[in-house]
Amino acid sequence: MITESVPADPTRETLAAALGLPDDAIAAEPVEGRVHRHWRLAGGQLAGGRLVRVPRMSHLGLSPRRNLIYAVEAFRRMTPSGAVPALHGVLRVSPALPWGALVVEDVQGTVPALPRDLPAIGRALAAIHRLPVPDRRAPFVDPADPLAYLLSVARGQLAPVQDRLDGDARRILDEEIAWAEGLIAAAPTRPRPSLTAADTHPGNFRIRPDGSAVLLDVERPVYDSAAVDLAHASLPTSLAWDPAVAGAAERTDVVGFHTAWTAEVPVDLADAVRPWVLPYRRLIWLRTTSWACAWAARNDLSAALASADAATSGLARRLARFVDPAMMEQARAGWIGARAFRAEELVP
């Protein structure tokens, strides 16, 4: 769920005052983002590779205060992995800062290139998944039945637009939902939970000069199978999501990504993930594709494609591919038919 109401963004002067810095300590212009606005610190005592990260909404539908608490705890719990930016400060929710803000490390790195950087992304995810799972997991989402939770997200996204879906797209989604229902009915136990970032498409990473990968967006982790992140990082819908990410990945590259992850985690974790790596590819694809289909059904896709706003037309182009039945079937070839992956192929 994403909240729809986005208040006015704080100004440069507002942030400077909240940090106790002169205005010229904040970069003149922000780095825009859909869910965050970023302001680089250009001077003063808090400068030196730091970024003010200002939320604009909550992916999970949380209030501003709860959203900030969730984000702060996400950075704190993931920091020991070395695979996320360091957290340097927190600006509380206030009338001047309706969603608060975080001061984080300004990671110096490049946008990943495919397929070259997929193994580095796999190793970064392994570092997060190796973290110990505490007995007390609040405030993070920790579903007792994560399979049913993922299916409920997909159903919730599709429910308002069910009658507006294209015939072939609806058929494909109905088939995947029926499969998921059967999986849930037959699943004997909950998959082993790990701390998962839940939003791990390659565009959310940067590659440091030493070749290591850093995950930038860490504000909405979930305790679920590590297979969540492996799927979200390597599904066709994720590999093609961010237009800044150049290149493409073939089957052998997807295998190499999983192999890099497997080499960096304990054997017992790999063994626990192996039976779930393929089911979660289907479930995460269903979650993503149901969102894309719902967006396309709610909006005038032709008008969005023709929009003069580059962000709107670019989003529409990507979503038009995701809801194309031919592209949907191409993605499903990863788990249906002669070209389907095998669990042991991905997690050897």
MARVEX-934740 format. One record per residue (C-alpha): x, y, z; residue in one letter; residue number from 1. Coordinates in pm, 1 decimal. Layout:
<rs>
<r px="X" py="Y" pz="Z" zavex="a" gumar="NUM"/>
...
</rs>
This chain:
<rs>
<r px="0.0" py="0.0" pz="0.0" zavex="m" gumar="1"/>
<r px="120.2" py="353.7" pz="-80.6" zavex="i" gumar="2"/>
<r px="-31.6" py="660.9" pz="72.6" zavex="t" gumar="3"/>
<r px="-168.2" py="899.2" pz="-188.0" zavex="e" gumar="4"/>
<r px="-140.7" py="1232.6" pz="-5.3" zavex="s" gumar="5"/>
<r px="201.4" py="1390.2" pz="-50.8" zavex="v" gumar="6"/>
<r px="252.8" py="1717.5" pz="140.7" zavex="p" gumar="7"/>
<r px="472.7" py="1999.6" pz="19.9" zavex="a" gumar="8"/>
<r px="841.3" py="1909.5" pz="34.8" zavex="d" gumar="9"/>
<r px="1058.4" py="2089.2" pz="290.9" zavex="p" gumar="10"/>
<r px="1272.6" py="2364.2" pz="146.7" zavex="t" gumar="11"/>
<r px="1647.3" py="2395.1" pz="157.2" zavex="r" gumar="12"/>
<r px="1610.0" py="2662.7" pz="425.3" zavex="e" gumar="13"/>
<r px="1383.6" py="2438.4" pz="636.6" zavex="t" gumar="14"/>
<r px="1635.4" py="2155.7" pz="631.7" zavex="l" gumar="15"/>
<r px="1925.6" py="2386.5" pz="710.7" zavex="a" gumar="16"/>
<r px="1738.6" py="2524.4" pz="1011.8" zavex="a" gumar="17"/>
<r px="1649.9" py="2174.0" pz="1135.8" zavex="a" gumar="18"/>
<r px="2015.6" py="2068.7" pz="1109.9" zavex="l" gumar="19"/>
<r px="2144.1" py="2389.4" pz="1266.0" zavex="g" gumar="20"/>
<r px="2347.4" py="2470.5" pz="957.6" zavex="l" gumar="21"/>
<r px="2371.1" py="2773.1" pz="728.7" zavex="p" gumar="22"/>
<r px="2166.8" py="2757.0" pz="409.8" zavex="d" gumar="23"/>
<r px="2477.2" py="2713.8" pz="195.5" zavex="d" gumar="24"/>
<r px="2555.7" py="2388.9" pz="378.4" zavex="a" gumar="25"/>
<r px="2272.6" py="2233.0" pz="176.7" zavex="i" gumar="26"/>
<r px="2308.7" py="2178.4" pz="-197.5" zavex="a" gumar="27"/>
<r px="2117.8" py="2433.8" pz="-401.9" zavex="a" gumar="28"/>
<r px="1890.4" py="2176.6" pz="-568.6" zavex="e" gumar="29"/>
<r px="1755.7" py="1842.7" pz="-446.3" zavex="p" gumar="30"/>
<r px="1792.9" py="1505.9" pz="-613.6" zavex="v" gumar="31"/>
<r px="1436.6" py="1414.1" pz="-702.7" zavex="e" gumar="32"/>
<r px="1277.3" py="1080.6" pz="-629.3" zavex="g" gumar="33"/>
<r px="927.0" py="936.1" pz="-632.9" zavex="r" gumar="34"/>
<r px="924.4" py="826.9" pz="-268.4" zavex="v" gumar="35"/>
<r px="1207.9" py="1046.0" pz="-136.3" zavex="h" gumar="36"/>
<r px="1369.9" py="1378.7" pz="-204.0" zavex="r" gumar="37"/>
<r px="1743.5" py="1392.3" pz="-139.5" zavex="h" gumar="38"/>
<r px="1951.4" py="1695.3" pz="-45.1" zavex="w" gumar="39"/>
<r px="2329.8" py="1670.3" pz="-42.5" zavex="r" gumar="40"/>
<r px="2516.9" py="1842.0" pz="236.8" zavex="l" gumar="41"/>
<r px="2763.9" py="2075.6" pz="72.8" zavex="a" gumar="42"/>
<r px="2950.1" py="2208.0" pz="377.1" zavex="g" gumar="43"/>
<r px="2946.2" py="2252.7" pz="753.5" zavex="g" gumar="44"/>
<r px="2995.8" py="2014.3" pz="1041.7" zavex="q" gumar="45"/>
<r px="2765.7" py="1742.1" pz="906.7" zavex="l" gumar="46"/>
<r px="2911.1" py="1742.1" pz="556.6" zavex="a" gumar="47"/>
<r px="3156.7" py="1499.2" pz="405.1" zavex="g" gumar="48"/>
<r px="2958.2" py="1251.2" pz="200.8" zavex="g" gumar="49"/>
<r px="2617.9" py="1281.6" pz="365.2" zavex="r" gumar="50"/>
<r px="2268.6" py="1305.4" pz="228.0" zavex="l" gumar="51"/>
<r px="1940.9" py="1427.1" pz="378.5" zavex="v" gumar="52"/>
<r px="1678.7" py="1171.3" pz="280.7" zavex="r" gumar="53"/>
<r px="1327.6" py="1319.3" pz="303.8" zavex="v" gumar="54"/>
<r px="1034.4" py="1074.6" pz="279.0" zavex="p" gumar="55"/>
<r px="731.9" py="1179.9" pz="75.8" zavex="r" gumar="56"/>
<r px="498.5" py="887.0" pz="147.6" zavex="m" gumar="57"/>
<r px="484.7" py="541.8" pz="304.5" zavex="s" gumar="58"/>
<r px="493.4" py="224.1" pz="97.7" zavex="h" gumar="59"/>
<r px="325.2" py="43.5" pz="387.4" zavex="l" gumar="60"/>
<r px="53.9" py="300.9" pz="450.3" zavex="g" gumar="61"/>
<r px="207.0" py="409.0" pz="783.0" zavex="l" gumar="62"/>
<r px="161.7" py="744.5" pz="952.2" zavex="s" gumar="63"/>
<r px="460.3" py="981.0" pz="912.0" zavex="p" gumar="64"/>
<r px="585.7" py="913.7" pz="1264.1" zavex="r" gumar="65"/>
<r px="554.4" py="534.6" pz="1237.3" zavex="r" gumar="66"/>
<r px="709.7" py="544.9" pz="890.9" zavex="n" gumar="67"/>
<r px="1013.6" py="729.8" pz="1028.6" zavex="l" gumar="68"/>
<r px="1050.3" py="484.6" pz="1318.1" zavex="i" gumar="69"/>
<r px="1032.0" py="194.7" pz="1072.4" zavex="y" gumar="70"/>
<r px="1298.8" py="352.3" pz="849.6" zavex="a" gumar="71"/>
<r px="1535.5" py="432.4" pz="1135.6" zavex="v" gumar="72"/>
<r px="1511.6" py="77.2" pz="1267.1" zavex="e" gumar="73"/>
<r px="1567.7" py="-59.8" pz="916.4" zavex="a" gumar="74"/>
<r px="1896.9" py="126.5" pz="881.9" zavex="f" gumar="75"/>
<r px="2005.4" py="30.2" pz="1232.7" zavex="r" gumar="76"/>
<r px="1936.9" py="-340.1" pz="1188.5" zavex="r" gumar="77"/>
<r px="2093.7" py="-362.5" pz="842.5" zavex="m" gumar="78"/>
<r px="2403.8" py="-152.9" pz="914.7" zavex="t" gumar="79"/>
<r px="2608.2" py="-449.6" pz="1051.3" zavex="p" gumar="80"/>
<r px="2584.0" py="-608.7" pz="704.2" zavex="s" gumar="81"/>
<r px="2803.1" py="-336.2" pz="551.6" zavex="g" gumar="82"/>
<r px="2570.2" py="-344.6" pz="251.4" zavex="a" gumar="83"/>
<r px="2357.3" py="-34.7" pz="326.5" zavex="v" gumar="84"/>
<r px="2441.5" py="333.7" pz="378.4" zavex="p" gumar="85"/>
<r px="2535.6" py="439.6" pz="730.4" zavex="a" gumar="86"/>
<r px="2274.2" py="633.4" pz="928.5" zavex="l" gumar="87"/>
<r px="2414.2" py="956.9" pz="1072.9" zavex="h" gumar="88"/>
<r px="2110.2" py="1136.9" pz="1209.7" zavex="g" gumar="89"/>
<r px="1733.0" py="1165.6" pz="1235.9" zavex="v" gumar="90"/>
<r px="1512.7" py="1473.7" pz="1200.2" zavex="l" gumar="91"/>
<r px="1184.2" py="1424.3" pz="1380.0" zavex="r" gumar="92"/>
<r px="839.8" py="1471.3" pz="1229.9" zavex="v" gumar="93"/>
<r px="728.3" py="1831.1" pz="1281.5" zavex="s" gumar="94"/>
<r px="510.7" py="2092.1" pz="1111.1" zavex="p" gumar="95"/>
<r px="817.5" py="2201.3" pz="914.0" zavex="a" gumar="96"/>
<r px="912.2" py="1838.9" pz="831.6" zavex="l" gumar="97"/>
<r px="579.3" py="1651.9" pz="790.7" zavex="p" gumar="98"/>
<r px="753.3" py="1318.1" pz="728.2" zavex="w" gumar="99"/>
<r px="1077.6" py="1385.4" pz="916.8" zavex="g" gumar="100"/>
<r px="1408.8" py="1301.7" pz="748.7" zavex="a" gumar="101"/>
<r px="1720.5" py="1087.4" pz="778.6" zavex="l" gumar="102"/>
<r px="2082.1" py="1193.2" pz="740.6" zavex="v" gumar="103"/>
<r px="2260.6" py="903.3" pz="571.1" zavex="v" gumar="104"/>
<r px="2587.5" py="825.2" pz="398.5" zavex="e" gumar="105"/>
<r px="2605.0" py="963.1" pz="46.0" zavex="d" gumar="106"/>
<r px="2727.4" py="646.3" pz="-123.0" zavex="v" gumar="107"/>
<r px="2988.9" py="711.2" pz="-387.0" zavex="q" gumar="108"/>
<r px="2923.0" py="460.4" pz="-658.4" zavex="g" gumar="109"/>
<r px="2777.9" py="391.5" pz="-998.9" zavex="t" gumar="110"/>
<r px="2445.6" py="253.4" pz="-1116.3" zavex="v" gumar="111"/>
<r px="2476.5" py="-123.6" pz="-1170.3" zavex="p" gumar="112"/>
<r px="2538.8" py="-252.2" pz="-1520.9" zavex="a" gumar="113"/>
<r px="2387.8" py="-584.1" pz="-1625.3" zavex="l" gumar="114"/>
<r px="2491.7" py="-856.2" pz="-1615.5" zavex="p" gumar="115"/>
<r px="2832.1" py="-756.6" pz="-1476.2" zavex="r" gumar="116"/>
<r px="2716.2" py="-639.8" pz="-1134.2" zavex="d" gumar="117"/>
<r px="2456.6" py="-905.8" pz="-1054.7" zavex="l" gumar="118"/>
<r px="2702.7" py="-1120.1" pz="-851.5" zavex="p" gumar="119"/>
<r px="2795.0" py="-815.9" pz="-638.5" zavex="a" gumar="120"/>
<r px="2424.3" py="-760.0" pz="-570.5" zavex="i" gumar="121"/>
<r px="2393.5" py="-1125.7" pz="-470.6" zavex="g" gumar="122"/>
<r px="2679.7" py="-1089.6" pz="-223.7" zavex="r" gumar="123"/>
<r px="2529.0" py="-773.3" pz="-74.6" zavex="a" gumar="124"/>
<r px="2198.1" py="-951.5" pz="-19.6" zavex="l" gumar="125"/>
<r px="2380.8" py="-1243.8" pz="139.9" zavex="a" gumar="126"/>
<r px="2539.3" py="-1004.9" pz="390.3" zavex="a" gumar="127"/>
<r px="2191.7" py="-883.9" pz="490.3" zavex="i" gumar="128"/>
<r px="2038.5" py="-1231.5" pz="502.2" zavex="h" gumar="129"/>
<r px="2321.7" py="-1357.8" pz="726.2" zavex="r" gumar="130"/>
<r px="2218.4" py="-1115.4" pz="1000.4" zavex="l" gumar="131"/>
<r px="2069.0" py="-1280.3" pz="1310.8" zavex="p" gumar="132"/>
<r px="1691.3" py="-1285.5" pz="1338.4" zavex="v" gumar="133"/>
<r px="1582.1" py="-1147.1" pz="1677.9" zavex="p" gumar="134"/>
<r px="1300.5" py="-1292.2" pz="1887.8" zavex="d" gumar="135"/>
<r px="1134.2" py="-950.2" pz="1890.4" zavex="r" gumar="136"/>
<r px="1089.9" py="-844.9" pz="1527.5" zavex="r" gumar="137"/>
<r px="861.8" py="-541.7" pz="1568.3" zavex="a" gumar="138"/>
<r px="809.4" py="-292.2" pz="1418.0" zavex="p" gumar="139"/>
<r px="878.0" py="-477.8" pz="1093.9" zavex="f" gumar="140"/>
<r px="615.7" py="-670.6" pz="900.9" zavex="v" gumar="141"/>
<r px="645.7" py="-1031.7" pz="1020.6" zavex="d" gumar="142"/>
<r px="354.0" py="-1230.4" pz="876.1" zavex="p" gumar="143"/>
<r px="266.9" py="-1556.9" pz="1045.8" zavex="a" gumar="144"/>
<r px="180.1" py="-1693.9" pz="700.3" zavex="d" gumar="145"/>
<r px="399.5" py="-1505.5" pz="450.1" zavex="p" gumar="146"/>
<r px="267.1" py="-1701.5" pz="151.0" zavex="l" gumar="147"/>
<r px="-89.6" py="-1600.0" pz="226.6" zavex="a" gumar="148"/>
<r px="30.7" py="-1245.7" pz="297.9" zavex="y" gumar="149"/>
<r px="189.2" py="-1212.5" pz="-48.1" zavex="l" gumar="150"/>
<r px="-121.7" py="-1352.6" pz="-214.0" zavex="l" gumar="151"/>
<r px="-339.4" py="-1111.3" pz="-16.9" zavex="s" gumar="152"/>
<r px="-130.5" py="-818.4" pz="-142.2" zavex="v" gumar="153"/>
<r px="-181.0" py="-930.1" pz="-502.0" zavex="a" gumar="154"/>
<r px="-553.9" py="-984.4" pz="-448.8" zavex="r" gumar="155"/>
<r px="-590.1" py="-645.2" pz="-281.8" zavex="g" gumar="156"/>
<r px="-422.5" py="-471.7" pz="-574.5" zavex="q" gumar="157"/>
<r px="-640.8" py="-644.3" pz="-831.3" zavex="l" gumar="158"/>
<r px="-975.9" py="-631.1" pz="-653.2" zavex="a" gumar="159"/>
<r px="-1074.6" py="-275.1" pz="-753.7" zavex="p" gumar="160"/>
<r px="-993.3" py="-332.1" pz="-1123.1" zavex="v" gumar="161"/>
<r px="-1077.6" py="-699.7" pz="-1175.1" zavex="q" gumar="162"/>
<r px="-1344.9" py="-628.4" pz="-1438.5" zavex="d" gumar="163"/>
<r px="-1120.7" py="-393.2" pz="-1635.7" zavex="r" gumar="164"/>
<r px="-834.7" py="-633.1" pz="-1705.8" zavex="l" gumar="165"/>
<r px="-752.2" py="-757.7" pz="-2054.2" zavex="d" gumar="166"/>
<r px="-879.8" py="-1110.6" pz="-2121.9" zavex="g" gumar="167"/>
<r px="-540.8" py="-1279.5" pz="-2161.1" zavex="d" gumar="168"/>
<r px="-384.8" py="-1085.8" pz="-1875.5" zavex="a" gumar="169"/>
<r px="-674.3" py="-1178.6" pz="-1650.0" zavex="r" gumar="170"/>
<r px="-644.9" py="-1545.1" pz="-1748.6" zavex="r" gumar="171"/>
<r px="-274.7" py="-1548.9" pz="-1666.2" zavex="i" gumar="172"/>
<r px="-328.9" py="-1379.7" pz="-1331.1" zavex="l" gumar="173"/>
<r px="-614.9" py="-1618.2" pz="-1247.4" zavex="d" gumar="174"/>
<r px="-389.1" py="-1915.5" pz="-1323.9" zavex="e" gumar="175"/>
<r px="-111.0" py="-1781.3" pz="-1101.6" zavex="e" gumar="176"/>
<r px="-354.1" py="-1704.7" pz="-819.7" zavex="i" gumar="177"/>
<r px="-495.5" py="-2057.4" pz="-842.2" zavex="a" gumar="178"/>
<r px="-141.8" py="-2196.3" pz="-824.5" zavex="w" gumar="179"/>
<r px="-67.2" py="-1979.5" pz="-518.9" zavex="a" gumar="180"/>
<r px="-384.1" py="-2101.4" pz="-346.8" zavex="e" gumar="181"/>
<r px="-273.2" py="-2459.0" pz="-401.9" zavex="g" gumar="182"/>
<r px="75.7" py="-2382.8" pz="-270.5" zavex="l" gumar="183"/>
<r px="-64.4" py="-2226.6" pz="46.6" zavex="i" gumar="184"/>
<r px="-299.9" py="-2518.4" pz="106.7" zavex="a" gumar="185"/>
<r px="-15.6" py="-2769.1" pz="73.1" zavex="a" gumar="186"/>
<r px="266.0" py="-2579.2" pz="248.5" zavex="a" gumar="187"/>
<r px="356.6" py="-2770.4" pz="566.1" zavex="p" gumar="188"/>
<r px="550.7" py="-2497.6" pz="746.3" zavex="t" gumar="189"/>
<r px="643.6" py="-2132.1" pz="727.6" zavex="r" gumar="190"/>
<r px="962.6" py="-2069.9" pz="527.8" zavex="p" gumar="191"/>
<r px="1261.7" py="-1984.4" pz="747.2" zavex="r" gumar="192"/>
<r px="1251.0" py="-1605.8" pz="800.1" zavex="p" gumar="193"/>
<r px="1542.8" py="-1371.7" pz="735.9" zavex="s" gumar="194"/>
<r px="1563.5" py="-995.5" pz="742.2" zavex="l" gumar="195"/>
<r px="1470.0" py="-911.7" pz="382.7" zavex="t" gumar="196"/>
<r px="1484.0" py="-569.1" pz="217.8" zavex="a" gumar="197"/>
<r px="1178.7" py="-644.7" pz="-3.5" zavex="a" gumar="198"/>
<r px="1267.7" py="-383.1" pz="-268.4" zavex="d" gumar="199"/>
<r px="1584.5" py="-511.9" pz="-431.5" zavex="t" gumar="200"/>
<r px="1561.1" py="-440.2" pz="-803.5" zavex="h" gumar="201"/>
<r px="1909.8" py="-352.7" pz="-941.8" zavex="p" gumar="202"/>
<r px="1830.3" py="19.1" pz="-964.6" zavex="g" gumar="203"/>
<r px="1816.5" py="33.6" pz="-585.1" zavex="n" gumar="204"/>
<r px="2188.1" py="-51.8" pz="-564.7" zavex="f" gumar="205"/>
<r px="2508.9" py="138.2" pz="-623.7" zavex="r" gumar="206"/>
<r px="2843.5" py="-20.6" pz="-704.1" zavex="i" gumar="207"/>
<r px="3136.2" py="115.1" pz="-504.5" zavex="r" gumar="208"/>
<r px="3480.3" py="160.9" pz="-664.0" zavex="p" gumar="209"/>
<r px="3591.9" py="-166.3" pz="-501.9" zavex="d" gumar="210"/>
<r px="3313.5" py="-353.1" pz="-684.5" zavex="g" gumar="211"/>
<r px="3091.7" py="-413.4" pz="-380.7" zavex="s" gumar="212"/>
<r px="2720.1" py="-331.8" pz="-396.8" zavex="a" gumar="213"/>
<r px="2524.4" py="-110.1" pz="-157.6" zavex="v" gumar="214"/>
<r px="2145.1" py="-119.7" pz="-122.4" zavex="l" gumar="215"/>
<r px="2010.4" py="236.5" pz="-101.7" zavex="l" gumar="216"/>
<r px="1639.6" py="191.9" pz="-25.4" zavex="d" gumar="217"/>
<r px="1609.4" py="-2.0" pz="298.9" zavex="v" gumar="218"/>
<r px="1304.5" py="156.3" pz="464.0" zavex="e" gumar="219"/>
<r px="1052.7" py="-126.9" pz="430.6" zavex="r" gumar="220"/>
<r px="1211.8" py="-457.6" pz="531.8" zavex="p" gumar="221"/>
<r px="1005.6" py="-765.4" pz="608.7" zavex="v" gumar="222"/>
<r px="1087.7" py="-1084.3" pz="795.0" zavex="y" gumar="223"/>
<r px="1033.9" py="-1348.9" pz="529.3" zavex="d" gumar="224"/>
<r px="1229.6" py="-1601.4" pz="327.1" zavex="s" gumar="225"/>
<r px="1548.9" py="-1464.6" pz="170.2" zavex="a" gumar="226"/>
<r px="1394.0" py="-1591.8" pz="-153.5" zavex="a" gumar="227"/>
<r px="1187.2" py="-1268.6" pz="-154.9" zavex="v" gumar="228"/>
<r px="1496.3" py="-1059.4" pz="-226.4" zavex="d" gumar="229"/>
<r px="1652.3" py="-1311.5" pz="-464.6" zavex="l" gumar="230"/>
<r px="1335.8" py="-1304.2" pz="-675.6" zavex="a" gumar="231"/>
<r px="1290.6" py="-927.6" pz="-666.1" zavex="h" gumar="232"/>
<r px="1651.6" py="-870.6" pz="-773.7" zavex="a" gumar="233"/>
<r px="1646.7" py="-1106.9" pz="-1071.0" zavex="s" gumar="234"/>
<r px="1296.2" py="-1138.6" pz="-1218.1" zavex="l" gumar="235"/>
<r px="1253.7" py="-993.3" pz="-1569.9" zavex="p" gumar="236"/>
<r px="1018.9" py="-727.8" pz="-1429.3" zavex="t" gumar="237"/>
<r px="1292.8" py="-613.2" pz="-1188.6" zavex="s" gumar="238"/>
<r px="1583.6" py="-629.3" pz="-1430.4" zavex="l" gumar="239"/>
<r px="1393.4" py="-401.2" pz="-1670.3" zavex="a" gumar="240"/>
<r px="1247.1" py="-167.8" pz="-1408.0" zavex="w" gumar="241"/>
<r px="1501.6" py="114.5" pz="-1372.1" zavex="d" gumar="242"/>
<r px="1589.8" py="288.3" pz="-1702.0" zavex="p" gumar="243"/>
<r px="1921.2" py="399.5" pz="-1550.8" zavex="a" gumar="244"/>
<r px="2037.8" py="36.2" pz="-1531.1" zavex="v" gumar="245"/>
<r px="2205.8" py="-52.4" pz="-1860.3" zavex="a" gumar="246"/>
<r px="2227.8" py="-398.7" pz="-2011.3" zavex="g" gumar="247"/>
<r px="2028.7" py="-716.5" pz="-1972.3" zavex="a" gumar="248"/>
<r px="2062.4" py="-1056.6" pz="-1809.1" zavex="a" gumar="249"/>
<r px="2032.0" py="-1398.7" pz="-1964.3" zavex="e" gumar="250"/>
<r px="1949.1" py="-1726.2" pz="-1793.0" zavex="r" gumar="251"/>
<r px="2314.7" py="-1797.8" pz="-1710.3" zavex="t" gumar="252"/>
<r px="2345.7" py="-1453.7" pz="-1550.1" zavex="d" gumar="253"/>
<r px="2046.0" py="-1518.6" pz="-1324.1" zavex="v" gumar="254"/>
<r px="2205.1" py="-1849.6" pz="-1224.4" zavex="v" gumar="255"/>
<r px="2534.4" py="-1670.8" pz="-1156.5" zavex="g" gumar="256"/>
<r px="2359.5" py="-1417.4" pz="-932.9" zavex="f" gumar="257"/>
<r px="2207.7" py="-1694.0" pz="-720.2" zavex="h" gumar="258"/>
<r px="2536.8" py="-1883.5" pz="-712.0" zavex="t" gumar="259"/>
<r px="2716.2" py="-1574.6" pz="-579.2" zavex="a" gumar="260"/>
<r px="2454.5" py="-1542.9" pz="-303.9" zavex="w" gumar="261"/>
<r px="2475.7" py="-1912.1" pz="-215.5" zavex="t" gumar="262"/>
<r px="2854.3" py="-1897.4" pz="-179.1" zavex="a" gumar="263"/>
<r px="2822.9" py="-1623.5" pz="85.8" zavex="e" gumar="264"/>
<r px="2557.1" py="-1768.4" pz="317.0" zavex="v" gumar="265"/>
<r px="2574.8" py="-2055.3" pz="567.8" zavex="p" gumar="266"/>
<r px="2488.1" py="-2396.8" pz="429.5" zavex="v" gumar="267"/>
<r px="2182.2" py="-2426.2" pz="652.8" zavex="d" gumar="268"/>
<r px="2041.4" py="-2098.9" pz="517.7" zavex="l" gumar="269"/>
<r px="2094.6" py="-2209.7" pz="157.2" zavex="a" gumar="270"/>
<r px="1928.4" py="-2541.7" pz="237.4" zavex="d" gumar="271"/>
<r px="1630.9" py="-2360.2" pz="390.7" zavex="a" gumar="272"/>
<r px="1589.4" py="-2128.7" pz="90.7" zavex="v" gumar="273"/>
<r px="1632.6" py="-2386.9" pz="-185.5" zavex="r" gumar="274"/>
<r px="1279.2" py="-2537.2" pz="-165.6" zavex="p" gumar="275"/>
<r px="1129.7" py="-2186.4" pz="-178.2" zavex="w" gumar="276"/>
<r px="1340.8" py="-2014.4" pz="-441.6" zavex="v" gumar="277"/>
<r px="1106.0" py="-2104.1" pz="-730.1" zavex="l" gumar="278"/>
<r px="772.2" py="-2058.2" pz="-546.7" zavex="p" gumar="279"/>
<r px="883.0" py="-1713.0" pz="-437.9" zavex="y" gumar="280"/>
<r px="978.7" py="-1616.8" pz="-792.6" zavex="r" gumar="281"/>
<r px="616.3" py="-1683.9" pz="-886.3" zavex="r" gumar="282"/>
<r px="473.7" py="-1508.4" pz="-581.4" zavex="l" gumar="283"/>
<r px="689.4" py="-1196.3" pz="-616.4" zavex="i" gumar="284"/>
<r px="617.9" py="-1183.7" pz="-990.9" zavex="w" gumar="285"/>
<r px="245.9" py="-1208.3" pz="-908.9" zavex="l" gumar="286"/>
<r px="274.2" py="-926.7" pz="-654.5" zavex="r" gumar="287"/>
<r px="461.2" py="-700.3" pz="-898.2" zavex="t" gumar="288"/>
<r px="254.0" py="-782.2" pz="-1204.0" zavex="t" gumar="289"/>
<r px="-76.7" py="-744.9" pz="-1023.8" zavex="s" gumar="290"/>
<r px="33.0" py="-394.0" pz="-921.6" zavex="w" gumar="291"/>
<r px="129.2" py="-312.2" pz="-1281.4" zavex="a" gumar="292"/>
<r px="-201.2" py="-446.5" pz="-1415.0" zavex="c" gumar="293"/>
<r px="-395.9" py="-250.3" pz="-1154.9" zavex="a" gumar="294"/>
<r px="-208.5" py="69.3" pz="-1244.7" zavex="w" gumar="295"/>
<r px="-273.2" py="17.2" pz="-1615.4" zavex="a" gumar="296"/>
<r px="-643.1" py="-51.1" pz="-1551.4" zavex="a" gumar="297"/>
<r px="-684.0" py="260.4" pz="-1333.7" zavex="r" gumar="298"/>
<r px="-500.5" py="496.0" pz="-1568.3" zavex="n" gumar="299"/>
<r px="-519.7" py="597.2" pz="-1933.1" zavex="d" gumar="300"/>
<r px="-211.6" py="410.8" pz="-2051.7" zavex="l" gumar="301"/>
<r px="-214.8" py="571.0" pz="-2397.0" zavex="s" gumar="302"/>
<r px="-222.6" py="920.3" pz="-2245.7" zavex="a" gumar="303"/>
<r px="53.7" py="829.8" pz="-2001.6" zavex="a" gumar="304"/>
<r px="270.9" py="699.1" pz="-2284.6" zavex="l" gumar="305"/>
<r px="222.4" py="1029.2" pz="-2469.5" zavex="a" gumar="306"/>
<r px="283.6" py="1244.7" pz="-2162.8" zavex="s" gumar="307"/>
<r px="536.9" py="1526.3" pz="-2190.6" zavex="a" gumar="308"/>
<r px="650.9" py="1440.1" pz="-1839.5" zavex="d" gumar="309"/>
<r px="945.9" py="1203.5" pz="-1881.6" zavex="a" gumar="310"/>
<r px="885.1" py="1026.1" pz="-1551.0" zavex="a" gumar="311"/>
<r px="521.0" py="954.4" pz="-1637.6" zavex="t" gumar="312"/>
<r px="589.7" py="836.2" pz="-1994.2" zavex="s" gumar="313"/>
<r px="885.1" py="626.7" pz="-1880.1" zavex="g" gumar="314"/>
<r px="679.7" py="455.1" pz="-1610.0" zavex="l" gumar="315"/>
<r px="403.7" py="391.0" pz="-1861.9" zavex="a" gumar="316"/>
<r px="647.2" py="234.1" pz="-2111.3" zavex="r" gumar="317"/>
<r px="777.4" py="-7.1" pz="-1851.6" zavex="r" gumar="318"/>
<r px="434.3" py="-99.1" pz="-1722.1" zavex="l" gumar="319"/>
<r px="300.8" py="-148.1" pz="-2075.4" zavex="a" gumar="320"/>
<r px="562.1" py="-420.9" pz="-2119.4" zavex="r" gumar="321"/>
<r px="481.8" py="-581.6" pz="-1784.5" zavex="f" gumar="322"/>
<r px="109.5" py="-611.8" pz="-1864.4" zavex="v" gumar="323"/>
<r px="160.9" py="-736.9" pz="-2219.5" zavex="d" gumar="324"/>
<r px="39.1" py="-1100.2" pz="-2213.1" zavex="p" gumar="325"/>
<r px="329.0" py="-1207.1" pz="-2436.1" zavex="a" gumar="326"/>
<r px="579.0" py="-1060.1" pz="-2187.6" zavex="m" gumar="327"/>
<r px="388.6" py="-1215.1" pz="-1899.4" zavex="m" gumar="328"/>
<r px="419.8" py="-1556.2" pz="-2062.7" zavex="e" gumar="329"/>
<r px="787.8" py="-1495.2" pz="-2124.9" zavex="q" gumar="330"/>
<r px="838.7" py="-1438.4" pz="-1752.3" zavex="a" gumar="331"/>
<r px="633.6" py="-1748.3" pz="-1665.8" zavex="r" gumar="332"/>
<r px="865.3" py="-1958.1" pz="-1880.3" zavex="a" gumar="333"/>
<r px="1100.6" py="-1936.1" pz="-1582.0" zavex="g" gumar="334"/>
<r px="874.9" py="-2175.7" pz="-1389.6" zavex="w" gumar="335"/>
<r px="649.6" py="-2337.3" pz="-1651.6" zavex="i" gumar="336"/>
<r px="767.4" py="-2554.0" pz="-1941.4" zavex="g" gumar="337"/>
<r px="1094.5" py="-2694.3" pz="-2072.5" zavex="a" gumar="338"/>
<r px="1296.7" py="-2380.5" pz="-1991.4" zavex="r" gumar="339"/>
<r px="1186.8" py="-2359.0" pz="-1628.5" zavex="a" gumar="340"/>
<r px="1458.4" py="-2313.8" pz="-1368.6" zavex="f" gumar="341"/>
<r px="1532.8" py="-2591.7" pz="-1125.2" zavex="r" gumar="342"/>
<r px="1575.4" py="-2511.9" pz="-754.7" zavex="a" gumar="343"/>
<r px="1914.3" py="-2684.1" pz="-745.8" zavex="e" gumar="344"/>
<r px="2023.9" py="-2481.5" pz="-1048.2" zavex="e" gumar="345"/>
<r px="1965.8" py="-2154.6" pz="-864.1" zavex="l" gumar="346"/>
<r px="2073.8" py="-2257.6" pz="-515.3" zavex="v" gumar="347"/>
<r px="2333.9" py="-2531.4" pz="-574.5" zavex="p" gumar="348"/>
</rs>
